[in-house]
C-alpha cells in the first residue's frame, strides 16, 4: 500500500513539473511576443524637424541646334547642296573639340512646294524645300562664341535654342539632400539639449525636392548672315539653385 501511494506522489510531482515547465515556456513566448509588439508600436515621445538644403548649380553643358534650309526644283541637287554645307559645319565643329557623341541629327525634312494653276484649277508641285537640323552639345564653354559666330559663314542659315544645363543633375540634388539632413540633425540636437532630453533614433523621414536643374536659355545675336564681319556673341551661362526640403521624426528619451 505505501508503495502505491509513493508512486502516486511521484506521478503527481512529475506532472506538476511538466505543467510548470510548459507554463514557463508559454510565459517566455508571451514575453517575447509582447516585446516584439512593443517595438512595433510608434514611439510615444518624438519630435519632428524640417530643414532645407541648397546647392548652387553651375552649368557644364551648352546645347543649341543649327539648320540648313534650301529650296529648289531638284531634290537630289538640294540634298547634295545641304549635305555639303552640313558636312563642312560638322567638320569645323569637330575640329573645335566637340565629340561625335555630342552631335546628333534631329530632323531631315524634304517637302514639296505647291502652287496653284488658275487655268486648270489644280495644285501642282513647282519645287521642293529641304531642311536639315543638327543638335550640338558643347562642354568647353570657351568655344561657344567661336562656333556660333563661324557657322553662318559656312552656310548655316538657322541657329537657335542655346541653353545651358548639367550633365549629372543628381550630383547637385545629393549635395542639397546631405546638407538638409545635416541641418535637421543639428537642429534636433540643439532642441534636445535645450529641453534636457536625448535623441535616440530616427523614426521616419521624407523629402521634397524642387526638381532637377532646369535648362537656362541665353540669347545669342549673331551677325553676318548676309556677308561681312561675323560678330562673336557674348555668352553668360549664369547659375541657379536647387533645393531639397526634408522632414525627420526622431524618438527622444
Secondary structure, 3 states (H helix, E strand, C coil): CHHHHHHHHHHHHHHHHHHHHHHHHHHHHHHHHHHHHHHHCCCCCEEEEEEEEEEEEECCEEEEEEEEEEEECCHHHHHHHHHHHHHHHHHHHHHCCCCHHHEEEEEEEEEEEEEEECCCCEEEEEEEEEEEEEEEEECCHHHHHHHHHHHHHHCCCEEEEEEEECCCHHHHHHHHHHHHHHHHHHHHHHHHHHCCCCEEEEEEEEEEECCCCCCEECCCCCCCCCCCCCCCCCCCCCEEEEEEEEEEEEEEC
